[in-house]
Amino acid sequence: MLFGSIELAARIERAECRLLEDGAAAVARRGEGADVFVRPIAGGLAVHTASGSPMNKIAGLGFDGAIDETELSDIESSFFARGDALAVELSNLADPSVGALLTRRGYTLEGFENVLGQALPPPEFPPPEGIEVRKSGALELGAWVDVLVTGFATPDTEGVPSHESFERDVLREAIEDMASADGFYRYAARRDGALAGAASWRSFDGVAQLTGAATLPEHRRHGVQTALLATRLAAASQDGCDVAVMTAQPGSKSHANAQRQGFELFFTRAVLVRMPRPG
């Protein structure tokens, strides 16, 4: 059992920043006129890759020094010039002065996401019958992405509604870019031979980030998510990670499933957003 300390939260947020940085690098490698913006700020990272992308945000603030408001103004201007609002995902364990500063600058609270975790190696639990999980190869990338996009487009309705929604094409492109980032592992689940679920994870500084999982609607409530989770936790433990983390909407089915498999709430991120200035 791990305590959700400030030190652990800082390590998890550094891993989140690295994930964003590597995702942005994948977009830049793809080229095709990509206008990628990456800027460190006060121990965190600001990233913008494409209009409406889920990678557009600031992460990791509040664990390493004060914010330079001039730097923040430059980042805001860069986002606004691209036609997008600026979202900051701020941990409740971050320096409280950060939230106060953002509020003074006109940021508004739009939602929350819970960061759940557990110590590795994981507890053993029997795999669901009829579910086969294996690594997903390059030839299956298109089908793997299809499962995630479809799954994310039809979420469970339990819990607090997500503050995020993305165009299908934008989401697909972001998933493909993240999947090509270094150290990113993809898995596919089959139920009775049919592709039913998809998931991924990656490692940084001993933190195994469970970076996304989805089950097609017709295969839900049959143990697909449990099988994908068990496989990734075992792989992360073998890779030398000492902690696994995932995010979930408060009160969601995903949160409930994670708790049943030994995950606990480490901290909550508030999503604070500043809209582009009129004109």
N, C-alpha and C positions, 0 to 999 in steps of 0.2 A: 504494500500500500504506500502510495506517495502522497506527500503533502503538497498542495498547490501553492508553493512559496513564490515570493517575488523573483528569486534567483531562477527557479524553474520556468516561470513565465517569461523571463528575459531570454532564456535559452530557446524556448519555443518560438518566441517572436523573431529571434535572429534566424531561425530555420525558415519561418514564413517569409522573411525578407529575401533570403537566399533563393527560395522557390520562385518568388516574383522576379528576381534578377535573372535567373536562369530561363524563365519563361520569356522574358523580354529579349534575351539574347537569341532564343530560338526564333522569335518573330523577326529580329534583325537579320539573321542568317537566311531566312526565307526570302528577304528582299521584297521584290514586287512593289516598290514605292513605299515601303513601311516607314512610318514616321514615329520612331520609338524614342520615348523620353524616359530617362532613368536618372534620378537625383537623390543622393543620400541626404538625410536631414536628421540631426540630433539622435543618431543611432538607429533611426528608422530608414525607410526607403519609399520614395515616390516613383510610381511607374505609370506610364500611359503608353499603350501599344496601338490601339485603334478605337475609333468612336464606338462607344457602347460596350466595350470589352469588359468582362469580369476581372481582368487584371488591372484595370485603372483604379488606383487607390494609393493611399499612404498607409503603410503598416509599420509596426514596431516602435512607435513614438513613446517617450516617457520612461525609458530605461537607461538612457545614456546622455545626460546633459540637458541643458535648457535649449529651447527652440529659438533660433534666430528669426525674428519676424520678417526681416528683409528676405531671407531665403524662402520662407513660407510664402511671402507675397509673390516671389518669382515663380514658384511652383503653381500657385493659384492662377497666375496670369497665363502660364503655359497650358494648363488644362482648359481655362476659359477660351483661349484663342483657338483651341481645337473643338470648341463647341460642347464640352462636357463639364458637368459639375465635378467637384473634388470631394471624394469620400475618404474619411479617416476611420480606420478600424482601431479603436482605442481600448486597450485592456483596462479592466477595473483595478488592476494591480500596478498600473503605470503611475508616474508622478501626478498627483491631483492638479498641479498647476497647468498641465497640458490641456485638460478639459476646460478649465476656467479660461485659458487663453483662446481656445477655439470658440467657445461660447461668445466671448467678447467680439470676436471677428465675424460673427454672424452665422456660425455653423449651427445646424439644427439636428436634433436626435431623430433618426429615421428607423432605428431598429436595433436588435441585439442578436448575437450568435454566441452559443456556448462552446467553449473549448474543453473537451473531455479527454481524459487520458488514463493510462494504467501502466504499472511497472511491467517490464519484461524480464524473464520469460513469462508468457501468459499462462493462466490456469488451463488445464486440459478440459475440453468438453467434446462430447461425441459429435462427429460430423453428421449432418442430415443425410438421410438415405435418398438415393436417386439424383444427387447433385455431384457433378464432376467439375473441379476447378483446376485450371492449368494456366501457365503463362501464355499470353497472347502474342503471337508473332506479327511480323510486319505485313504479311499477306492478309491478315485479318483486321488490319487497322481500321478500314472503312466500316466494317460491321461492328467493331468494338465501339467506335465513336457513335454510330447510330444508336446503339443501346443506351449510352450515356445521355445523348441529346433527347431521346424519346423519354427516358426515365425522368430526367430533370424537368421536362415539359409537362409531365403528369405526376406531380408530387402527391404524397399523402396529405390529406387535409387536416390531420390532427395538429394541435399546437398553434403557436403564434404564426400567422402568415409571414412568409419571407418578405424582406424589404427589397429584394432583387428580382428583376425579370429581364431576360435578354432575348433578342431576336435569335431565331434558330440558326441562321447562317453565322452570326457573330459568335454564338456559343460553340458551334462546331469548329470554327477556325481557332478559337482559343483553346479548346480541348486538344486539337491536333498539335498546336504549338507547344503546349505544356507536355504532351506525350513524347515530344522529341527532345525535351530537356535532359541534361546529363543526370544519370542516377535514377531515372524514372522507370518503374516496373509496372507492367500492365498484366491484368489477369482477366480471364473470361470464365464464366460459369455456364454449364449446360445442364438442363433438366430434362431427363428422358431423351437425351441426344440433341435437344434444341437449344440454341443460344438464348440464354435467359437473363444473364446479368454481366456487368462489367465493373471493374474496379482498378485502382492503382495505388501505389505508395512510393515514397522516396525517403532517403536517409540523409541527415545532416547533423553533425555534432552529437551523435548518439540518439537523436530524435527521429523516430519513424513517423512520418506524416502520412496519414491515410487520406490521400488527396482527392478522393471521389469514388463513389460507388452508386450504382443504380440497377434496378431490376425492372424488366419490362412488366407492364401492368398485369398481363395475363399469367405471369409466373410468380406474383407476389403471394406472401403468406405460405411459402413452401420451403423456407430455409435457405434461399439463395444468398441473402445478405449474410446470414450466419456462416455459411461455407466460405464466402469470399473473405470475411473478416478473419476467420480462423487461419486460413491459408496465409494471409498477409502478415498476421501477428507472428506466426511460426517463422516465416521468411525473415522478418525484421529481427527477431531474436537471434537467428542464425547469423545474421549480418553484424551482430554486435551492438545493436541498439539497446538502450536500457529503459526507454520510455516510448510508448506509442500514443499519438494524439489524433483527434479528429474533431470536426466542428459539426454542430447540429443546431437546428432551430429550437428555441425553448419550447418544451412540452410536446415535441414532435415524436412520431413513431420511431424515427431514427435514434433520437435521444433515449427513448425507452429501451429499444433493442440493445444499444450500446451498454446501458447500465446492467441489463441482464447478463451481458458477457464480461462484466467486471470493470467497466469504465466508470470513472467518477468525474464530477465537475471540478476542473482545475481553476478556471476563471471565465469571465464573460467579457466579450468585446462589445462596446457600444459603437454603433455606426453613426458618425456625425458627418453631415453633408453641408457644403456651401455651394449654392447655385451660382451660375455665371451672372455677372452684373448686367443689368439691362443696357441695351444700346451697344 
